[in-house]
Amino acid sequence: MWNALRSLKPLGLHFRRQVPLGRYYADFACFHPKLVIEVDGWTHDDLEYDAARDAFMRSEGFTVLRVTNDDVRFHRDDVVREVLRAAGRL
């Protein structure tokens, strides 16, 4: 996922990894536009924590896009299109 996000830099999207936001960490964040990408694995099952984290990030003005590890692994082009859509680049 990191390589795919880095490839978007020429489009003006500069992502950082493991970005602290308040008491939480975003897997990937782009500050312009305010976009957070969360990659969830099959063991990721703390829905209450995720909801609180997403609510906080949204309250800070971020759009939160959640994708699964399988999406990244098997449908990376689709994920990149979703990132571009969420960033207003499509």
C-alpha positions in Angstrom: 0.0 0.0 0.0 2.8 2.4 0.9 4.3 2.1 -2.6 0.9 2.7 -4.2 0.3 5.8 -2.1 3.8 7.1 -2.8 3.1 6.9 -6.5 0.4 9.5 -6.1 2.9 12.2 -5.1 3.0 13.7 -8.6 -0.7 14.2 -8.3 -0.1 16.4 -5.2 -0.9 13.7 -2.7 1.8 13.3 -0.1 1.0 10.5 2.4 2.8 9.8 5.6 2.8 6.5 7.5 1.8 5.9 11.1 0.8 9.5 11.7 -0.1 10.6 15.3 -3.5 12.3 15.4 -4.5 13.1 18.9 -4.2 10.0 21.0 -4.6 7.8 17.9 -2.3 6.8 14.9 -3.5 6.8 11.3 -2.0 4.0 9.1 -1.6 6.6 6.3 -2.5 10.3 6.3 -2.4 13.0 3.7 -2.9 16.5 5.1 -4.0 18.1 1.8 -6.6 17.0 1.4 -7.3 15.8 4.9 -7.5 12.1 4.2 -6.7 9.0 6.4 -6.4 5.5 5.0 -6.8 2.6 7.5 -5.8 -0.9 6.4 -7.6 -3.5 8.4 -6.6 -7.2 8.7 -8.8 -10.2 9.5 -7.8 -10.0 13.2 -8.9 -6.4 13.3 -12.1 -6.7 15.3 -12.3 -3.8 17.9 -15.2 -2.0 16.3 -15.8 0.2 19.2 -12.2 1.5 19.3 -12.3 2.0 15.5 -15.6 3.9 15.7 -14.1 6.2 18.4 -10.9 6.8 16.4 -12.8 7.4 13.2 -15.1 9.9 14.9 -12.1 11.8 16.4 -10.4 11.9 13.0 -13.6 13.1 11.3 -14.0 15.8 14.0 -10.5 17.0 13.1 -11.7 17.4 9.5 -10.3 14.2 8.0 -12.1 11.8 5.7 -11.4 8.2 6.8 -11.2 5.5 4.1 -11.0 1.9 5.4 -9.8 -0.9 3.3 -8.9 -4.5 4.0 -5.6 -6.2 3.7 -7.2 -8.4 1.0 -8.3 -5.4 -0.9 -4.8 -4.0 -0.9 -3.3 -7.4 -1.8 -5.7 -8.5 -4.5 -7.4 -5.3 -5.7 -4.8 -2.6 -5.3 -5.8 -0.7 -8.4 -9.4 -0.4 -7.1 -8.1 0.8 -3.7 -6.0 3.5 -5.5 -9.1 4.6 -7.4 -11.0 4.9 -4.1 -8.2 6.9 -2.6 -8.2 9.2 -5.7 -12.0 9.6 -5.4 -11.8 10.4 -1.7 -9.1 12.9 -2.4 -11.2 14.6 -5.1 -8.7 13.7 -7.8 -11.2 11.6 -9.9 
